[in-house]
Amino acid sequence: MVTEFTPFASLLGGLLIGLSAVLLMFLLGRIMGATGIVSGALMPDTMSDWAWRVALLLGMFSGPWLFRAVSGELPEISVPSSPMMLLLGGLLVGVGVTLGSGCTSGHGVCGLARGSFRSFAAVALFMTSTVITVFVTRHVLGV
């Protein structure tokens, strides 16, 4: 498997994620953690709480269609895993999010920016787990 290096697209994406996290904190006083936003949209406390979450999620899902409007084609998405592995991965992420009290976006983007020690520990664990997983799947299992 070849991993493409896309520094400019990655930088732009990171800047947009950071800007949206800052705007959400500034305008609504909320942390932009994706799993918390999704769970709050599925089980909202109030209608106004539900509205901003759904608006943000619609913005996330509309990204590829905006890309299509600009470039004329949808971005290519390739997932080199079986549906069973995707399901297992999703379940493991769900367990990790619950045990870690947040996801990579909440801890990595917002928590680190706020200087949260808990987020620093969570991100260190996320990154260590990622490095080990990629090493084992690519170099041990040869997937």
GROMACS elastic network, one bead per residue, 0.5 to 0.9 nm:
[ bonds ]
;  ai    aj funct       b0    kb
    1    80     6  0.88550   500
    1   138     6  0.82547   500
    1   143     6  0.80946   500
    5    10     6  0.87237   500
    6     9     6  0.56212   500
    6    10     6  0.58950   500
    6    11     6  0.84635   500
    7    10     6  0.50799   500
    7    11     6  0.59314   500
    7    12     6  0.85509   500
    8    11     6  0.50494   500
    8    12     6  0.61342   500
    8    13     6  0.84948   500
    9    12     6  0.51360   500
    9    13     6  0.60525   500
    9    14     6  0.85098   500
   10    13     6  0.50515   500
   10    14     6  0.60246   500
   10    15     6  0.85200   500
   11    14     6  0.50826   500
   11    15     6  0.61069   500
   11    16     6  0.86139   500
   12    15     6  0.51067   500
   12    16     6  0.62104   500
   12    17     6  0.86399   500
   13    16     6  0.51516   500
   13    17     6  0.61625   500
   13    18     6  0.85548   500
   14    17     6  0.51075   500
   14    18     6  0.60543   500
   14    19     6  0.84741   500
   15    18     6  0.50985   500
   15    19     6  0.60139   500
   15    20     6  0.85409   500
   16    19     6  0.50462   500
   16    20     6  0.60749   500
   16    21     6  0.85124   500
   17    20     6  0.51848   500
   17    21     6  0.61373   500
   17    22     6  0.86496   500
   17   109     6  0.82293   500
   18    21     6  0.50850   500
   18    22     6  0.61880   500
   18    23     6  0.85850   500
   18   109     6  0.70011   500
   18   110     6  0.84298   500
   19    22     6  0.51428   500
   19    23     6  0.61037   500
   19    24     6  0.85670   500
   20    23     6  0.50389   500
   20    24     6  0.60385   500
   20    25     6  0.85441   500
   20    32     6  0.80714   500
   21    24     6  0.51907   500
   21    25     6  0.62276   500
   21    26     6  0.85288   500
   21    30     6  0.85868   500
   21    31     6  0.69805   500
   21    32     6  0.54470   500
   21    33     6  0.87865   500
   21   109     6  0.76188   500
   21   110     6  0.69811   500
   22    25     6  0.51601   500
   22    26     6  0.59505   500
   22    27     6  0.84207   500
   22    31     6  0.86828   500
   22    32     6  0.85874   500
   22   110     6  0.83699   500
   23    27     6  0.57457   500
   23    28     6  0.79846   500
   23    29     6  0.88839   500
   24    27     6  0.53359   500
   24    28     6  0.55269   500
   24    29     6  0.65197   500
   24    30     6  0.58800   500
   24    31     6  0.69264   500
   24    32     6  0.68298   500
   25    28     6  0.55589   500
   25    31     6  0.59091   500
   25    32     6  0.76447   500
   26    29     6  0.56716   500
   26    30     6  0.79799   500
   27    30     6  0.81329   500
   28    31     6  0.87999   500
   30    33     6  0.89402   500
   31    36     6  0.87027   500
   31    37     6  0.88306   500
   31   106     6  0.65607   500
   31   110     6  0.64388   500
   31   111     6  0.84333   500
   32    35     6  0.89567   500
   32    36     6  0.78914   500
   32    37     6  0.71852   500
   32   105     6  0.68683   500
   32   106     6  0.56770   500
   32   109     6  0.80359   500
   32   110     6  0.67868   500
   33    36     6  0.54029   500
   33    37     6  0.61880   500
   33    38     6  0.87727   500
   33   102     6  0.68759   500
   33   103     6  0.62592   500
   33   104     6  0.75289   500
   33   105     6  0.50755   500
   33   107     6  0.74384   500
   33   109     6  0.83482   500
   33   110     6  0.77298   500
   34    37     6  0.50847   500
   34    38     6  0.62094   500
   34    39     6  0.86359   500
   34    57     6  0.87047   500
   34   102     6  0.86387   500
   34   103     6  0.69937   500
   34   104     6  0.83562   500
   34   105     6  0.63106   500
   34   106     6  0.68840   500
   35    38     6  0.50777   500
   35    39     6  0.60438   500
   35    40     6  0.83847   500
   35    94     6  0.86187   500
   35    97     6  0.76386   500
   35   102     6  0.71324   500
   35   103     6  0.63355   500
   35   105     6  0.85278   500
   35   106     6  0.82738   500
   36    39     6  0.51570   500
   36    40     6  0.59388   500
   36    41     6  0.84515   500
   36   102     6  0.71569   500
   36   103     6  0.80595   500
   36   106     6  0.81995   500
   37    40     6  0.51492   500
   37    41     6  0.61381   500
   37    42     6  0.87185   500
   37    50     6  0.89746   500
   37    53     6  0.56999   500
   37    54     6  0.83364   500
   37    56     6  0.83397   500
   37    57     6  0.79529   500
   38    41     6  0.50468   500
   38    42     6  0.62869   500
   38    43     6  0.86338   500
   38    53     6  0.72125   500
   38    54     6  0.82076   500
   38    57     6  0.76265   500
   39    42     6  0.50910   500
   39    43     6  0.60361   500
   39    44     6  0.78311   500
   40    43     6  0.50217   500
   40    45     6  0.74092   500
   40    49     6  0.76672   500
   40    50     6  0.67762   500
   40    53     6  0.71277   500
   41    44     6  0.54121   500
   41    45     6  0.89835   500
   41    49     6  0.78581   500
   41    50     6  0.51838   500
   41    51     6  0.79708   500
   41    52     6  0.87035   500
   41    53     6  0.56402   500
   41    54     6  0.61678   500
   41    57     6  0.87859   500
   42    50     6  0.81404   500
   43    50     6  0.81832   500
   44    47     6  0.69275   500
   44    48     6  0.87603   500
   44    49     6  0.62864   500
   44    50     6  0.52978   500
   44    53     6  0.89628   500
   45    48     6  0.85795   500
   45    49     6  0.64727   500
   45    50     6  0.74495   500
   46    49     6  0.51104   500
   46    50     6  0.63048   500
   46    51     6  0.87700   500
   47    51     6  0.61603   500
   48    51     6  0.50706   500
   48    52     6  0.67108   500
   48    53     6  0.88123   500
   49    52     6  0.59615   500
   49    53     6  0.66179   500
   49    54     6  0.89472   500
   50    53     6  0.52705   500
   50    54     6  0.61576   500
   50    55     6  0.85993   500
   51    54     6  0.52915   500
   51    55     6  0.61218   500
   51    56     6  0.86375   500
   52    56     6  0.61053   500
   52    57     6  0.85773   500
   53    56     6  0.51849   500
   53    57     6  0.61945   500
   53    58     6  0.85919   500
   54    57     6  0.50168   500
   54    58     6  0.60073   500
   54    59     6  0.84684   500
   55    58     6  0.51331   500
   55    59     6  0.62049   500
   55    60     6  0.87515   500
   56    59     6  0.50103   500
   56    60     6  0.63531   500
   56    61     6  0.88161   500
   57    61     6  0.62480   500
   57    62     6  0.85366   500
   58    61     6  0.51045   500
   58    62     6  0.59781   500
   58    63     6  0.87782   500
   59    62     6  0.51474   500
   59    63     6  0.65725   500
   60    63     6  0.56581   500
   60    64     6  0.85723   500
   61    64     6  0.70049   500
   61    65     6  0.80462   500
   62    65     6  0.52831   500
   62    66     6  0.62043   500
   62    67     6  0.86682   500
   63    66     6  0.51164   500
   63    67     6  0.61980   500
   63    68     6  0.86502   500
   64    68     6  0.61835   500
   64    69     6  0.86815   500
   64    73     6  0.89653   500
   64    74     6  0.60709   500
   64    75     6  0.65188   500
   65    69     6  0.61934   500
   65    70     6  0.86831   500
   65    73     6  0.86234   500
   65    74     6  0.68061   500
   65    75     6  0.89548   500
   66    70     6  0.63565   500
   66    71     6  0.85992   500
   66    74     6  0.88479   500
   67    70     6  0.52193   500
   67    71     6  0.59207   500
   67    72     6  0.76496   500
   67    73     6  0.73495   500
   67    74     6  0.65477   500
   67    75     6  0.72728   500
   68    71     6  0.51666   500
   68    75     6  0.74389   500
   69    72     6  0.56405   500
   69    73     6  0.75486   500
   69    74     6  0.86080   500
   70    73     6  0.82209   500
   71    74     6  0.78825   500
   73    76     6  0.86887   500
   74    77     6  0.88121   500
   79    82     6  0.81926   500
   80   143     6  0.88457   500
   81    84     6  0.80762   500
   81    85     6  0.60632   500
   81    86     6  0.65787   500
   82    85     6  0.52224   500
   82    86     6  0.63505   500
   82    87     6  0.87118   500
   83    86     6  0.50095   500
   83    87     6  0.61578   500
   83    88     6  0.86043   500
   84    87     6  0.50718   500
   84    88     6  0.61441   500
   84    89     6  0.84846   500
   85    88     6  0.50101   500
   85    89     6  0.59240   500
   85    90     6  0.84369   500
   86    89     6  0.50051   500
   86    90     6  0.60490   500
   86    91     6  0.86028   500
   87    90     6  0.50852   500
   87    91     6  0.62438   500
   87    92     6  0.86434   500
   88    91     6  0.51446   500
   88    92     6  0.61897   500
   88    93     6  0.86001   500
   89    92     6  0.50781   500
   89    93     6  0.61014   500
   89    94     6  0.85478   500
   90    93     6  0.50662   500
   90    94     6  0.61382   500
   90    95     6  0.86955   500
   91    95     6  0.62836   500
   91    96     6  0.85967   500
   92    95     6  0.51081   500
   92    96     6  0.61034   500
   92    97     6  0.85388   500
   93    97     6  0.59696   500
   93    98     6  0.84959   500
   93   103     6  0.84059   500
   94    97     6  0.51423   500
   94    98     6  0.62432   500
   94    99     6  0.86663   500
   94   103     6  0.89617   500
   95    98     6  0.51761   500
   95    99     6  0.61527   500
   95   100     6  0.83970   500
   96    99     6  0.51055   500
   96   100     6  0.57022   500
   96   101     6  0.81632   500
   96   102     6  0.81862   500
   96   103     6  0.78990   500
   97   100     6  0.51020   500
   97   101     6  0.57482   500
   97   103     6  0.52124   500
   97   104     6  0.84247   500
   98   101     6  0.52726   500
   98   102     6  0.66632   500
   98   103     6  0.85055   500
   99   102     6  0.79825   500
  100   103     6  0.73079   500
  100   118     6  0.89888   500
  100   122     6  0.67476   500
  101   107     6  0.88846   500
  102   105     6  0.80847   500
  102   106     6  0.59255   500
  102   107     6  0.64272   500
  102   119     6  0.87518   500
  102   122     6  0.87221   500
  103   106     6  0.53327   500
  103   107     6  0.60971   500
  103   108     6  0.79247   500
  103   122     6  0.87480   500
  104   107     6  0.52777   500
  104   108     6  0.51196   500
  104   109     6  0.74121   500
  104   119     6  0.89866   500
  104   122     6  0.81585   500
  104   123     6  0.69496   500
  104   126     6  0.74239   500
  105   108     6  0.51576   500
  105   109     6  0.51791   500
  105   110     6  0.69282   500
  105   111     6  0.85029   500
  106   109     6  0.58660   500
  106   110     6  0.52907   500
  106   111     6  0.61209   500
  106   112     6  0.88392   500
  106   119     6  0.82619   500
  107   110     6  0.56772   500
  107   112     6  0.63093   500
  107   113     6  0.88215   500
  107   116     6  0.82575   500
  107   118     6  0.81367   500
  107   120     6  0.74652   500
  107   122     6  0.68609   500
  107   123     6  0.65911   500
  108   111     6  0.58501   500
  108   112     6  0.56279   500
  108   113     6  0.79787   500
  108   119     6  0.67528   500
  108   120     6  0.77160   500
  108   122     6  0.81485   500
  108   123     6  0.58904   500
  109   112     6  0.60973   500
  109   113     6  0.64215   500
  110   113     6  0.51803   500
  110   114     6  0.63120   500
  110   115     6  0.88065   500
  110   116     6  0.88579   500
  110   119     6  0.85452   500
  111   114     6  0.51419   500
  111   115     6  0.63079   500
  111   116     6  0.52986   500
  111   117     6  0.82360   500
  111   118     6  0.79668   500
  111   119     6  0.51142   500
  111   120     6  0.74566   500
  112   116     6  0.57601   500
  112   117     6  0.79141   500
  112   118     6  0.89435   500
  112   119     6  0.59484   500
  112   120     6  0.60923   500
  112   123     6  0.83859   500
  113   116     6  0.76969   500
  114   119     6  0.89730   500
  115   118     6  0.89036   500
  115   119     6  0.78584   500
  115   120     6  0.77443   500
  116   119     6  0.51686   500
  116   120     6  0.62874   500
  116   121     6  0.87787   500
  117   121     6  0.62537   500
  117   122     6  0.85725   500
  118   121     6  0.51809   500
  118   122     6  0.61565   500
  118   123     6  0.86457   500
  119   123     6  0.59793   500
  119   124     6  0.84100   500
  120   123     6  0.52340   500
  120   124     6  0.61322   500
  120   125     6  0.86209   500
  121   124     6  0.51474   500
  121   125     6  0.62516   500
  121   126     6  0.86501   500
  122   125     6  0.51026   500
  122   126     6  0.60870   500
  122   127     6  0.86343   500
  123   127     6  0.60265   500
  123   128     6  0.84119   500
  124   127     6  0.52942   500
  124   128     6  0.61045   500
  124   129     6  0.85354   500
  125   128     6  0.51288   500
  125   129     6  0.60139   500
  125   130     6  0.84580   500
  126   129     6  0.52261   500
  126   130     6  0.61010   500
  126   131     6  0.87234   500
  127   131     6  0.61701   500
  127   132     6  0.86063   500
  128   131     6  0.52563   500
  128   132     6  0.62545   500
  128   133     6  0.85547   500
  129   132     6  0.52032   500
  129   133     6  0.59940   500
  129   134     6  0.85790   500
  130   133     6  0.50648   500
  130   134     6  0.60685   500
  130   135     6  0.84271   500
  131   134     6  0.53299   500
  131   135     6  0.60785   500
  131   136     6  0.85850   500
  132   135     6  0.51388   500
  132   136     6  0.60682   500
  132   137     6  0.85298   500
  133   136     6  0.52427   500
  133   137     6  0.60383   500
  133   138     6  0.84175   500
  134   137     6  0.52548   500
  134   138     6  0.58809   500
  134   139     6  0.79825   500
  135   138     6  0.54247   500
  135   139     6  0.54693   500
  135   140     6  0.69904   500
  135   141     6  0.88943   500
  136   139     6  0.55154   500
  136   141     6  0.61172   500
  136   142     6  0.79911   500
  136   143     6  0.88680   500
  137   140     6  0.59408   500
  137   142     6  0.59368   500
  137   143     6  0.54349   500
  138   141     6  0.60370   500
  138   143     6  0.52719   500
  139   142     6  0.52712   500
  139   143     6  0.78921   500
  140   143     6  0.83253   500
